[in-house]
Amino acid sequence: MGLFATLPVDEVTVQDIATSVDMTPAAVYYHFASKEQILVEGMRQFSESFLEQVRTDETLTIRELFESLIDWTQQQKTPASVYFVTSTGLNLMVEALRRETRIELVDALRERVRDNNRASSAAEAGVLAVGLVSLLETSLASMLNQDAAFRSLGIRRFTDEVGAFAERVLGQPVG
């Protein structure tokens, strides 16, 4: 994942991958059909861990959840960068995995919305969850890219603003 995070995917070779893990290219090909399959498997492992983070501790407020996800993503910077930044739009396998993960994220967040805001209809909870997923993905990409919005705020204020915005999406008072 370190290679995919630092180099364009089309520039990473199976030889590079083999060298980085002290294997021969033949040994790599024994386990994986292609470098794309290696990439997708690494992304799958990251997405499963990410979804696990979203589903843990259902007592967290939406703000606390977003803040914890930003913190966790910083700790997982290499695979997170591959997932949210360098592999975007790469190929159909990558986008299929991203779509599956997004569906599970929407489902998990819809349940949180329903649990925290009983007045929401199922449809409203679904729409709010889609908005939260978009906010989360965009915010994490911004942080990982260290784009102008992120750099202008710094990590602490950026995290606070993202959490506050998530609360506003749900129509909750910002505190």
C-alpha positions in Angstrom: 0.0 0.0 0.0 3.0 2.3 0.6 3.9 2.1 -3.0 0.4 2.8 -4.2 0.2 5.7 -1.8 3.4 7.4 -3.1 3.5 6.5 -6.8 0.9 6.6 -9.6 -0.6 3.1 -9.7 0.4 2.6 -13.3 4.0 3.2 -12.4 4.1 0.5 -9.6 5.4 -2.8 -11.0 5.0 -6.3 -9.6 8.8 -6.2 -9.2 8.5 -3.1 -7.0 5.9 -4.9 -4.9 7.9 -8.1 -4.6 11.0 -6.2 -3.6 9.2 -4.2 -1.0 8.0 -7.4 0.7 11.1 -9.5 0.2 9.6 -11.8 -2.3 10.2 -12.8 -5.9 7.7 -11.6 -8.6 6.9 -15.3 -9.2 5.9 -15.6 -5.5 3.7 -12.5 -5.8 2.0 -14.0 -8.9 1.4 -17.2 -7.0 -0.8 -15.3 -4.5 -2.2 -12.6 -6.8 -3.0 -12.5 -10.5 -2.1 -8.8 -10.9 -1.0 -5.7 -9.1 -4.6 -4.5 -9.5 -5.7 -7.5 -7.4 -3.1 -6.6 -4.8 -4.4 -3.0 -4.7 -8.0 -4.1 -4.4 -7.2 -6.5 -1.6 -5.4 -3.8 0.3 -8.3 -1.4 -0.2 -10.8 -4.1 0.8 -8.9 -4.7 4.1 -8.9 -0.9 4.7 -12.6 -0.5 3.9 -13.5 -3.4 6.3 -11.5 -1.7 9.1 -13.1 1.6 8.2 -16.6 0.2 8.3 -15.8 -1.5 11.7 -14.8 1.9 13.0 -18.1 3.4 11.9 -20.0 0.6 13.5 -18.2 0.7 16.9 -19.5 2.5 19.9 -23.0 3.4 18.8 -23.3 5.8 21.8 -21.1 8.3 20.1 -22.8 11.4 18.8 -22.4 12.1 15.1 -19.8 14.8 15.9 -17.8 12.4 18.1 -18.1 9.7 15.4 -16.7 12.0 12.7 -14.0 13.3 15.0 -12.9 9.7 15.8 -13.0 8.7 12.2 -10.7 11.6 11.2 -8.3 10.7 14.0 -8.4 7.0 13.0 -7.9 7.9 9.4 -4.8 9.9 10.3 -3.4 6.9 12.0 -4.1 4.8 8.9 -2.7 7.4 6.5 -1.0 5.1 4.0 -4.0 2.8 3.2 -6.4 5.7 3.7 -4.5 7.8 1.0 -4.7 4.9 -1.4 -8.4 4.4 -0.7 -9.6 8.0 -0.7 -7.0 9.7 -3.0 -4.7 7.8 -5.3 -7.0 5.1 -6.5 -10.1 7.2 -7.2 -11.5 6.3 -10.7 -8.7 3.9 -11.4 -10.7 0.9 -12.7 -14.0 -0.9 -12.4 -12.8 -3.3 -9.6 -11.7 -0.3 -7.4 -14.9 1.6 -8.1 -17.0 -1.5 -7.4 -15.3 -1.9 -4.0 -15.8 1.8 -3.3 -19.5 1.5 -4.3 -20.0 -1.5 -2.0 -18.3 0.3 0.9 -20.4 3.4 0.3 -23.6 1.4 0.4 -22.6 -0.1 3.7 -21.6 3.3 5.1 -25.0 4.7 4.1 -26.7 1.8 5.8 -24.6 2.2 9.0 -25.1 5.9 9.2 -28.9 5.6 8.4 -29.2 3.5 11.4 -27.3 6.0 13.5 -29.6 8.8 12.2 -32.7 6.8 13.0 -31.4 6.0 16.5 -30.5 9.6 17.3 -33.4 11.3 15.6 -36.6 9.2 16.0 -38.6 11.8 14.1 -36.9 11.0 10.9 -38.7 8.9 8.4 -36.8 6.0 6.8 -36.5 8.1 3.6 -35.2 11.2 5.4 -32.7 9.1 7.4 -31.4 7.7 4.1 -31.0 11.1 2.5 -29.2 12.4 5.6 -27.0 9.4 5.6 -26.0 10.0 2.0 -25.1 13.6 2.9 -23.0 12.4 5.8 -21.2 9.9 3.7 -20.4 12.6 1.1 -19.2 14.9 3.9 -17.1 12.2 5.4 -15.4 11.1 2.1 -14.8 14.6 1.0 -13.4 15.7 4.3 -11.1 12.7 4.6 -9.8 13.3 1.0 -9.2 17.0 1.9 -7.3 16.0 5.0 -5.2 13.4 3.2 -4.5 15.6 0.3 -3.7 18.5 2.7 -5.6 20.8 0.4 -6.1 24.5 0.9 -9.2 24.1 3.0 -7.4 21.7 5.4 -4.2 23.7 5.5 -6.0 27.0 6.2 -7.7 25.5 9.3 -5.2 23.0 10.7 -6.1 19.6 12.0 -7.9 20.6 15.2 -10.1 23.3 13.7 -10.7 21.2 10.6 -11.9 18.3 12.7 -14.1 20.7 14.8 -15.7 22.2 11.6 -16.4 18.8 10.0 -18.0 17.6 13.3 -20.1 20.8 13.5 -21.1 20.5 9.9 -22.2 16.9 10.4 -24.4 18.1 13.3 -25.9 20.8 11.0 -26.7 18.2 8.4 -28.8 16.4 11.0 -30.4 19.6 12.1 -28.8 19.3 15.6 -27.8 22.3 17.6 -24.1 22.9 17.2 -22.3 22.9 20.5 
